[in-house]
Amino acid sequence: MANKLRGRELGLRFQGTPGQFNAITDVPGVLIGQTTLDNGFAQNANPALPQIRTGVTAILPFGYDAEPRIAQAGMFALNGNGEMTGSHWIRDAGYFLGPVCLTNTHSVGITHHAATKWMITQYNDAFHKGHLWAMPVVAETYDGVLNDINGQHISEQHVLDALTSASSGPIAEGNTGGGAGMICYEYKGGTGSSSRIIEIDGARYTIGALVQANHGTRDWLTVLGEPVGRAMRNDLLFDKESGSIIVVIATDAPLRPDQLHRVAKRGSIGIGRSGTPGGNNSGDIFLAFSTANARGLPQHDTAHQSMVHLNDEVLDSVYQAVVEAIDESILNALLAAEDTPTFKPQGLTCRSIDADALATMLRAVGKCH
């Protein structure tokens, strides 16, 4: 895959201070693994073979800890035309246990099955000495325009490979992991990430976002406040919006579940920065979790509990960082993506965004170096 410039490297004037990797992996302890399936259909002379461009992205909030720990969490659906497993319990209990996996719509089941197997292996004692139940978080977006989604090509091993290869550091974006076959604003979209560093009362915290961007029409595309999609009219694909976006927000800031629910709600503003109003056919679903106040299994924990958390009055800087990181994540997904032929209908190409043309338009209005 070509080495493309991310948004900041291109000179786009994003607000806020990113972390070392400008990715969700800047949050201490958070690891990302990806499995990408790409059978090179464009170079294949046999049109009878299916086009496979899909994958899995795995997020491990606490890495490979041997003992299971719960992550305080909140979730919000701006438009619920999609799936995020475990969301009912996150709303009720304010936490989840295990990994978060992103994939395509028709692979939620096998991904959930494999993530459960991984948890049973990773936390062997907890599962075999008691009655611990597994309910990993699995979310999806639809990649059937660029991928033979009905072929259900994701296997248990593909999911396990993503889970067992997770690491810190820079994240491969664009046509990678669960984002391999996704379309964003009628350009090739996919996986994108960004982060922000903030300071509250002398303490330094990291907010990271990861998106699986598969939403929007070209008319809506807005970058740094400029309606660039109205001028970039090449290779349009859709008559109306028919995609989704999953946003995962991670932080080491100590937040209560109700605060994380409010953080997740800011995902709506974050994706709105790039123009989407949250279309009817779009599953716009957001998860926020904190690695602070991590506890062991509730079944074995103390009856009386306490936690340190931020005052609601200082959360504005958290909200701002979340919105900024999501907006930049979507642009990073677009800029990293590669041209991809369509599977249904065949004969078209989902183009990657023209980074030079974008930079030229933004430079003219002082929003690009």
C-alpha positions in Angstrom: 0.0 0.0 0.0 1.3 3.4 -0.9 2.8 5.6 1.8 0.3 8.4 1.9 0.4 11.6 4.1 -2.0 11.9 7.0 -4.0 15.1 7.5 -1.4 16.9 9.6 1.5 15.8 7.4 -0.5 17.2 4.4 -0.6 20.5 6.2 -4.3 20.6 7.3 -4.7 23.0 10.2 -6.4 20.8 12.8 -6.8 22.1 16.3 -5.5 20.5 19.4 -2.3 18.6 20.4 -2.0 15.0 19.3 -0.1 12.3 21.2 3.0 10.6 19.9 1.3 8.4 17.3 -1.8 10.6 16.8 -3.8 7.5 17.3 -6.0 5.7 19.9 -2.9 3.7 20.8 -1.6 6.9 22.5 -3.9 6.0 25.4 -1.6 3.9 27.7 -2.3 0.2 27.6 -4.6 0.3 24.6 -3.5 -2.1 21.8 -4.9 -2.5 18.2 -4.7 -5.5 16.0 -6.0 -5.9 12.4 -6.6 -8.6 9.9 -7.2 -7.5 6.3 -8.6 -9.7 3.5 -7.8 -8.6 0.0 -7.7 -11.1 -2.8 -6.5 -8.6 -5.4 -9.7 -8.8 -7.5 -8.6 -5.9 -9.7 -5.7 -8.0 -11.0 -7.7 -11.2 -11.2 -8.7 -12.3 -14.8 -11.5 -14.6 -13.6 -14.6 -12.5 -13.0 -16.4 -15.6 -11.6 -14.3 -15.4 -8.5 -15.7 -13.2 -5.6 -14.1 -9.9 -4.7 -12.9 -10.1 -1.1 -12.0 -6.9 0.6 -13.0 -7.0 4.3 -11.4 -7.6 7.7 -11.4 -7.2 11.4 -10.1 -4.5 13.7 -9.6 -5.5 17.4 -9.2 -3.1 20.3 -7.8 -4.4 23.6 -8.4 -1.8 26.3 -6.0 -3.5 28.7 -3.7 -5.3 26.3 -2.9 -8.8 27.2 -3.5 -8.7 31.0 -3.8 -12.2 32.3 -6.6 -11.1 34.7 -9.8 -9.8 33.3 -10.7 -6.2 34.2 -13.8 -4.2 33.4 -13.6 -0.9 31.5 -16.0 1.9 32.6 -18.0 2.8 29.5 -20.8 4.6 27.8 -22.4 4.3 24.4 -24.7 6.4 22.2 -26.4 5.8 18.9 -27.1 8.9 16.8 -28.9 6.6 14.3 -29.4 3.0 15.2 -29.4 1.3 11.8 -26.5 -1.0 12.8 -25.2 -3.3 15.5 -23.0 -3.1 18.5 -23.2 -6.1 20.7 -23.1 -5.7 24.5 -24.6 -2.2 24.2 -27.6 -3.1 26.4 -25.3 -4.0 29.3 -23.1 -1.0 28.8 -26.2 1.2 29.1 -27.4 -0.6 32.2 -24.2 -1.4 34.0 -21.8 1.2 32.7 -18.9 -1.1 31.8 -17.8 -4.0 29.5 -15.3 -6.8 29.8 -13.1 -8.0 27.0 -12.1 -6.7 23.5 -13.9 -4.5 21.1 -14.0 -5.8 17.5 -15.1 -4.0 14.3 -16.0 -5.9 11.1 -18.6 -6.1 8.3 -22.3 -6.5 8.8 -22.5 -10.2 7.9 -19.6 -11.2 10.1 -20.8 -10.0 13.5 -21.7 -13.6 14.6 -18.4 -15.3 13.7 -16.5 -12.3 15.2 -18.4 -12.5 18.5 -17.9 -16.3 18.5 -14.1 -15.9 18.0 -13.7 -13.1 20.5 -15.5 -15.2 23.1 -13.0 -18.0 22.4 -10.1 -15.6 22.8 -11.5 -14.4 26.1 -11.9 -18.0 27.4 -8.3 -18.7 26.5 -6.9 -15.4 27.7 -8.7 -15.5 31.0 -8.6 -19.3 31.4 -8.8 -19.5 35.2 -11.7 -17.1 35.5 -13.8 -19.0 33.0 -13.0 -22.5 34.2 -13.1 -22.0 37.9 -16.3 -20.1 38.0 -19.3 -19.1 35.8 -17.9 -16.0 34.1 -19.9 -15.1 31.0 -18.4 -13.5 27.9 -20.0 -10.7 26.1 -17.4 -8.9 23.9 -18.3 -5.8 22.0 -18.6 -6.3 18.3 -19.7 -3.5 15.9 -20.2 -3.4 12.2 -20.6 -1.4 9.0 -21.7 -2.7 5.6 -19.0 -3.3 2.9 -21.2 -5.0 0.3 -20.4 -2.5 -2.5 -16.7 -3.4 -2.5 -16.8 -6.8 -1.0 -18.6 -10.1 -1.5 -20.3 -9.7 1.9 -22.7 -12.5 1.4 -19.8 -14.9 1.0 -19.0 -14.4 4.7 -15.3 -14.7 4.2 -14.3 -13.7 7.7 -13.3 -16.9 9.7 -12.7 -17.5 13.3 -9.0 -17.6 12.6 -9.1 -14.1 11.0 -10.6 -12.7 14.2 -8.1 -14.5 16.4 -5.3 -13.3 14.3 -6.4 -9.7 14.8 -6.8 -10.3 18.6 -3.4 -12.0 19.0 -1.4 -9.5 16.9 -2.5 -6.3 18.7 0.2 -3.8 19.5 0.8 -0.2 20.4 2.3 2.4 18.0 1.1 3.8 14.6 -2.1 2.2 13.1 -2.4 1.2 9.5 -5.3 3.2 8.1 -7.6 3.3 5.1 -8.1 -0.1 3.4 -7.2 -2.0 6.6 -8.9 -4.3 9.1 -12.7 -3.9 9.4 -12.4 -0.8 7.2 -10.9 -2.7 4.2 -14.1 -2.5 2.1 -15.7 0.7 3.4 -16.7 3.9 1.6 -16.8 7.4 3.1 -18.4 10.4 1.4 -18.3 8.4 -1.9 -14.5 8.1 -1.6 -12.7 5.0 -0.4 -12.9 5.2 3.4 -12.2 2.7 6.2 -10.0 2.8 9.3 -8.8 6.1 10.8 -7.5 7.3 14.1 -6.3 10.3 16.0 -5.6 11.5 19.5 -5.5 14.5 21.8 -3.5 15.4 24.9 -5.2 17.6 27.4 -4.3 18.9 30.9 -6.8 19.2 33.8 -5.7 20.7 37.1 -2.0 19.7 36.5 -2.9 16.1 35.3 -2.2 15.1 31.8 -4.8 12.9 30.0 -5.0 11.3 26.5 -8.2 11.0 24.4 -8.0 8.7 21.4 -10.5 7.9 18.7 -10.7 5.2 16.1 -13.3 5.2 13.3 -14.6 2.7 10.8 -15.9 5.3 8.3 -18.4 4.1 5.8 -20.9 7.0 5.6 -21.9 10.1 3.8 -22.5 11.5 0.4 -20.1 13.7 -1.5 -22.5 16.7 -1.3 -22.1 16.6 2.5 -18.3 16.4 2.7 -16.8 19.2 4.7 -13.2 19.6 5.8 -12.2 22.2 8.4 -15.5 24.0 7.8 -15.2 24.1 4.0 -17.8 22.4 1.8 -15.2 20.8 -0.4 -17.5 18.0 -1.6 -19.5 20.4 -3.7 -16.4 21.0 -5.8 -14.9 17.5 -5.8 -17.4 15.8 -8.1 -15.3 13.0 -9.6 -16.5 9.4 -9.6 -19.7 9.7 -7.7 -21.3 6.4 -6.6 -24.6 6.9 -4.8 -28.0 8.6 -5.3 -28.4 8.7 -1.5 -26.5 7.9 1.6 -26.4 4.2 2.6 -23.5 3.6 5.0 -22.5 3.8 8.6 -19.8 4.8 11.0 -18.6 3.2 14.2 -16.5 5.5 16.5 -14.6 4.1 19.5 -13.3 6.7 22.0 -10.7 5.7 24.6 -9.2 7.7 27.4 -7.2 7.4 30.6 -9.1 10.2 32.2 -11.0 9.0 35.2 -14.7 9.2 34.2 -17.9 7.8 35.5 -20.1 5.7 33.2 -22.7 8.6 33.0 -19.8 10.9 32.0 -18.6 8.4 29.4 -22.2 8.3 28.0 -22.0 12.0 27.5 -18.6 11.7 25.9 -20.0 9.1 23.5 -22.8 11.5 22.6 -20.2 14.0 21.4 -19.4 11.5 18.7 -22.4 13.0 16.9 -20.7 16.4 16.8 -17.4 14.8 15.8 -18.8 13.0 12.7 -20.9 16.1 12.0 -17.8 18.2 11.5 -17.1 16.4 8.2 -20.7 17.1 7.0 -22.9 14.1 7.8 -26.4 14.8 9.3 -26.7 11.2 10.3 -28.6 9.6 7.4 -31.6 7.3 7.8 -29.7 4.3 6.4 -26.6 5.0 8.5 -25.7 3.2 11.7 -23.9 6.0 13.6 -22.9 4.3 16.8 -20.3 5.5 19.4 -18.6 3.7 22.3 -16.5 5.6 24.9 -14.4 3.8 27.5 -11.9 4.7 30.2 -8.9 2.7 31.3 -8.9 4.5 34.7 -10.7 3.0 37.7 -10.3 -0.5 36.1 -11.5 -3.1 38.5 -11.4 -6.9 38.6 -14.5 -9.1 38.1 -17.5 -7.6 39.9 -18.4 -11.1 41.0 -15.3 -11.2 43.2 -15.1 -7.5 44.1 -15.9 -5.8 47.4 -19.5 -4.8 48.4 -18.5 -1.2 49.0 -16.6 0.5 46.2 -15.2 3.9 45.5 -13.7 5.7 42.5 -11.9 8.9 41.6 -13.5 10.8 38.8 -13.4 14.3 37.2 -15.8 17.0 38.2 -18.4 17.6 35.5 -17.4 21.2 35.5 -14.0 20.4 33.9 -15.3 18.1 31.1 -15.5 20.8 28.3 -11.9 20.2 27.4 -12.6 16.4 27.2 -15.6 17.0 24.9 -13.5 19.4 22.7 -10.7 16.8 22.4 -13.2 14.1 21.5 -14.8 16.1 18.7 -11.4 17.1 17.3 -10.0 13.6 17.4 -13.0 12.1 15.6 -13.0 14.7 12.9 -9.3 14.1 12.2 -9.7 10.3 12.3 -12.2 10.5 9.5 -9.9 12.6 7.4 -7.0 10.2 8.1 -9.1 7.3 6.9 -9.9 9.1 3.7 -6.4 10.2 3.0 -4.9 6.7 3.7 -7.3 4.8 1.5 -6.6 3.3 -1.9 -8.7 3.1 -5.1 -10.9 0.0 -5.0 -13.1 -1.5 -7.8 -16.7 -2.1 -6.9 -18.1 -5.6 -6.5 -21.8 -4.7 -6.8 -22.3 -3.2 -9.3 -19.2 -4.2 -11.1 -17.3 -2.0 -13.4 -16.9 1.1 -11.3 -14.1 2.3 -9.1 -14.3 3.8 -5.6 -11.6 6.4 -5.8 -9.4 7.6 -3.0 -9.7 11.3 -2.2 -7.3 13.6 -4.2 -5.1 14.8 -1.4 -3.4 17.5 -3.6 -6.7 18.9 -4.8 -8.0 19.0 -1.2 -4.8 20.7 0.0 -5.0 23.3 -2.8 -8.6 24.2 -1.9 -7.9 24.5 1.8 -4.6 26.4 1.2 -6.6 29.0 -0.7 -8.7 29.8 2.4 -5.8 29.6 4.9 -6.6 26.2 6.3 -3.6 24.3 5.0 0.1 25.2 5.3 
